[in-house]
Amino acid sequence: MTNQIGRSSVLLASGTVVSRILGFVSAVVLARTVGLIGSGADAFALANQLPNNVYAIVAGGVLSAVFVPQII
């Protein structure tokens, strides 16, 4: 049983590390493509902000409404 928990923990940690690395690579590619400053970067940030905010509100609300009662 303990061995299975250890394997699961390593798998979860590995997935988190890979996710962070891919996020960093994505940010670097985006910065090289759009640029760090200027109208292109501003337009991208503005266009990307609304869907991200809607997702955060909906996903955060749904997840907390579903999982918090189950955990408590």
C-alpha positions in Angstrom: 0.0 0.0 0.0 2.8 2.4 0.9 4.6 1.6 -2.3 1.5 2.5 -4.4 1.2 5.8 -2.6 4.9 6.6 -3.2 4.5 5.8 -6.9 1.4 7.9 -7.2 3.1 10.8 -5.4 6.1 10.6 -7.8 3.7 10.5 -10.8 1.8 13.5 -9.6 5.0 15.5 -8.9 6.4 14.6 -12.3 3.2 15.8 -14.0 3.4 19.0 -12.1 7.0 19.6 -13.1 6.3 18.8 -16.7 3.3 21.2 -16.7 5.4 24.0 -15.3 8.2 23.5 -17.8 5.7 23.5 -20.7 4.1 26.6 -19.3 7.5 28.3 -19.3 8.2 27.2 -22.8 4.8 28.5 -23.9 5.5 31.9 -22.3 8.9 32.1 -24.0 7.4 31.2 -27.4 4.6 33.7 -27.0 7.0 36.5 -25.9 9.2 35.8 -29.0 6.2 35.7 -31.3 4.2 38.6 -30.1 6.9 40.6 -28.3 7.2 41.9 -24.8 6.2 45.5 -25.4 4.2 47.3 -28.0 0.8 47.2 -29.5 0.9 43.5 -30.4 1.6 42.5 -26.9 -1.1 44.9 -25.6 -3.7 43.5 -28.1 -2.9 40.0 -27.2 -3.1 40.6 -23.4 -6.5 42.4 -23.8 -7.9 39.7 -26.1 -6.7 37.0 -23.7 -7.9 38.5 -20.5 -11.6 38.1 -20.9 -11.7 34.4 -21.7 -9.2 33.7 -18.9 -11.3 35.7 -16.4 -14.5 33.9 -17.5 -12.9 30.6 -17.2 -11.5 31.4 -13.7 -14.9 32.5 -12.5 -16.8 29.6 -13.9 -14.3 26.9 -13.2 -13.6 28.2 -9.7 -17.3 28.5 -8.9 -18.2 25.1 -10.2 -15.2 23.3 -8.6 -15.8 24.9 -5.3 -19.5 24.2 -5.4 -18.9 20.6 -6.3 -15.8 19.6 -4.3 -16.0 21.6 -1.1 -19.2 19.9 0.1 -17.7 16.5 -0.8 -14.5 17.2 1.1 -16.3 18.5 4.2 
